[in-house]
Amino acid sequence: MRENWRSKLSVLAGASALAFSAVTATPALADDAPVSPQEVQMPADVKIVAGGATDPGAPVPFPADQAGPVESVDPAGPVETPVPGGQAEAVGAAKASPSSSTCLGSTAAYGSTGCFQHNGDIVWAGDTKKDGMSAAVGVYTDYGRAEEVCVNKLGVDTWATCNKDYREDGDVRLRVLRYDGDTGKFYQPETWSGWIPVDGKY
């Protein structure tokens, strides 16, 4: 009986020692490890356009596919203005017939957000993370125009705009990612929008 008890005790002690050594020798989990940004290869001839600052108090177009208030750019911080007629109604109306201040194809990734305002063909790039990088919104067309990237170098919690001119019968697609101005390289995470009609009519 005593032999059986000793045998069980030695097995239990060996298992405990093995478990302890496994725990102490195991590297940190992926969630605990520092994540370094992954570089994105862009065409060598990609045109990088520095986005311009919006005027203080200028309305930031609200995404047509999201309910919510319209924000205005203000040096003191964002100002929220309720959407007239209720949020759901305003968003529904925007989808049916986008107003000039509606931003289409709202797309976001870590630290960056972007959308396309069909009135004026304006690409909006918002920077949402203070990490030393800039928000970047690449624009692709369905008719072969060379890719361009609108970069927001204004800093965190700002919006920059790039005023372009696309064919009214064409579609554009947005690619949102991060940009390091010191190295001239782009980084993931990245997100793509669907195809957006330049004239705003789906």
Secondary structure as GFF3:
##gff-version 3
##sequence-region A 1 202
A	DSSP	alpha_helix	2	25	.	.	.	ID=ss1
A	DSSP	beta_strand	39	40	.	.	.	ID=ss2
A	DSSP	beta_strand	47	50	.	.	.	ID=ss3
A	DSSP	beta_strand	52	53	.	.	.	ID=ss4
A	DSSP	beta_strand	59	60	.	.	.	ID=ss5
A	DSSP	beta_strand	62	63	.	.	.	ID=ss6
A	DSSP	beta_strand	70	72	.	.	.	ID=ss7
A	DSSP	beta_strand	79	81	.	.	.	ID=ss8
A	DSSP	alpha_helix	87	96	.	.	.	ID=ss9
A	DSSP	beta_strand	102	109	.	.	.	ID=ss10
A	DSSP	beta_strand	112	117	.	.	.	ID=ss11
A	DSSP	beta_strand	122	127	.	.	.	ID=ss12
A	DSSP	beta_strand	134	141	.	.	.	ID=ss13
A	DSSP	beta_strand	148	152	.	.	.	ID=ss14
A	DSSP	beta_strand	158	163	.	.	.	ID=ss15
A	DSSP	beta_strand	171	180	.	.	.	ID=ss16
A	DSSP	beta_strand	185	192	.	.	.	ID=ss17
A	DSSP	beta_strand	196	197	.	.	.	ID=ss18
###
